[in-house]
């Protein structure tokens, strides 16, 4: 949950330290309801399907902010070669453990590396980069990161991202009904705000698809994007979906049908965007 915005954000280095500490703290439990409940799994699978459609098996992938390695191991099982980076050393420990357990350690490389140090990979090239479930919401300046991402891609390479959106009707409704108008409007700011996770802070910037694309426009073209959680509830309302599973299934099906329509595709809890390196 987002706490009351502070008068001024800390320095970027302090923000990154806060984010790293927060994810270190939850790494061992993040595969459970906190970071991988049924709604999260639905969102996660949408990115999987998109990458598999665009990028042939056997290709080299870079996972930006790979968490505990659920995405990386999925792709490795399919024959992709995946390099995972994450600023949290505890998350990278989970990636290595999972890759060994699943028998794909030969196709999953991982290292502790924050987005602010991504240029350290310059000279290595990938067929596609991906980032799932809002990892890129935790980094600014996005334009600088986009330029480095483009340099890491082969000509015509893909960038597939799942980003937390600015307009989420479910969230607005839920907090208005709870008489919490400040939280109902929490995503609307265009600046970085503090988000609480297990009493730690994750500094987060919420994006519209248009604003996100403009940050990357010098080096990337948008191929398409769609909303995730337009009609289906966001992950933190998993209790509602569990109480009404029949309704939940239909709302996810409705998302799949209309999630690419104009206006609606900008109104989900997340949006899934496909970009191609501009040569």
C-alpha angles and dihedrals in degrees: 000000000000116000124212108297114257122236092249134008119240122247117290092252090054090049091053091048090052092049093048092050092049094053093042087057096053100034097105094051099035095099090064131068092311097065108005112037121145094276092049088051090054091052091045093053092053089062091046091054092048095051092046091051095051105032123055119232114264092042125129116254132189116209109208109208095356099184112194094348102256092135095042094051091047091055093042090056087057092053102264120135108231133193114195126201127185133159091224112085089198091056091050089052088057091049092054093046092050094046091052093047092049094047096241101106089119090063099039121071119179139183140175102254131143124215089249088065098042092116087074086080093058109131092040116096132204135192091224141003123207137183122189136204103003105311089137090055086073097061137073142209088046096180091061091049090049091055091053091046090054091052090054093055129085117240108294092011123161134243114195117183139176109205133182107249131224097229116058113159091191091059094046092050095045094053096041089054088050090052092244104127094165091061091042088063098037097111096052097081118100094215136076113278133188117256120193120231117173090332091309127104130247112189106220138186117197116214139201112218090246095052092045092051092049091057090057098035098104091065107017140053120211111237096182144317139199139191123256116203096015093142100001114081122257118262096261089061091060089126091067092050091049093051091049105031094160091055091045093055092051093048091053090049089051090051090055091051100047106017092105096051119114115269093008093065089061094051105068131107085251135008125217113217131187117203132178126211112256110231 
